[in-house]
Amino acid sequence: MLSRTAEGLFWMGRYIERMENVARLLDAGQRLESLPKDPTQDYNEWSSIVVASGASGTFPTALEDADVAAVSDHLIRDISNPSSITSCIEAARMNAKAVRNAITAEVWEAVNDTRLQLHEHLRVEKDRENLSYFLDWVRNQGGLALGKIENTMLRDDGFRFIELGKWFERADATARLLDVKYHVLLPEATDVGGGIDYLQWVQILRAANSAVAFRHLYSRVVDPQGVVDLLVLNEKSPRSLMTAMAEIATLSDKLASELPIQQKLASDARNAEATLRNTSVDAIFEHGLHDWLTDFIAATNLRAQATSAAFGFGVDYPPATKETVQ
């Protein structure tokens, strides 16, 4: 496969997944904003959403001034933000158009129709009800496009490059969503395990569409250790870091040729998967959840950049430095 075709498929997969994950972050912000607040604590859930999205560098005002209107506008409409929903949809369509011969008509129609419908949605002012409706639409369109990819494309290298992009993006996004809780909303020690702490973890689960899964898998009240086990280490969860890393390792193996750089990439992916499998919830909390997630995000982005280099296409993602995730 030509490297430019592989690049277009990889980034189409990433941008489709990213638009859905930005919607999940905004949904988390709405859910956390609606919770009761402790008047003795000074925190801003919307600044945490900006930080977790990696958009601190493009956000037009000071983080302490972040509110639902400013953050929603930046993460939905602002084309100066490469991770805004508008930017993601435009980029997904641009990449899909460039690789029309490598995708099915159904996949192209799903991506192209999303872009056409977007402009109608952007004409509507985003009060709380309209914002919720819009975020549901984005998630549904992302699911539709990924479903068309799953159900209509041959299981060849083209499909694998799309999936590889999707799983890199999902690993990054799940880690960022988890980090929302601990970056700005970290409670005082006396509040850990309390009512507000519990409600915040429940809303993180709901934003990840994982609240029902938690009830099925764990016979206990929602707690930080259970949430981290589900969204980091539990391979039964389609949004867990473990699931993403296992898929990345498998796809890297299947895509690797005899070139040493690609063989090393596949070996490194298998080693990263094995390391995560040998990690425990206790070890993550002993390290510090925020620090562990920060390291994971940086390592995942470096691995994505190495994937781009190994297969001969460019890098189109914020630098994998801790400044982008802290």
Secondary structure, DSSP 8 states (H G I E B T S, - for coil): --HHHHHHHHHHHHHHHHHHHHHHHHHHHHHHHTS---TT----HHHHHHHHHT-TTT-SS-GGG--HHHHHHHHHT-TTSTTSHHHHHHHHHHHHHHTGGGS-HHHHHHHHHHHHHHHHHHTS---HHHHHHHHHHHHHHHHHHHHHHHHHS-SSHHHHHHHHHHHHHHHHHHHHHHHHHHHT----GGGTTSHHHHHHHHHHHHHTT-HHHHHHH-SS---HHHHHIIIII-TTSTTSHHHHHHHHHHHHHHH--S-HHHHHHHHHHHHHHHHHHT--HHHHHHH-HHHHHHHHHHHHHHHHHHHHHHTT----S---SGGGT-
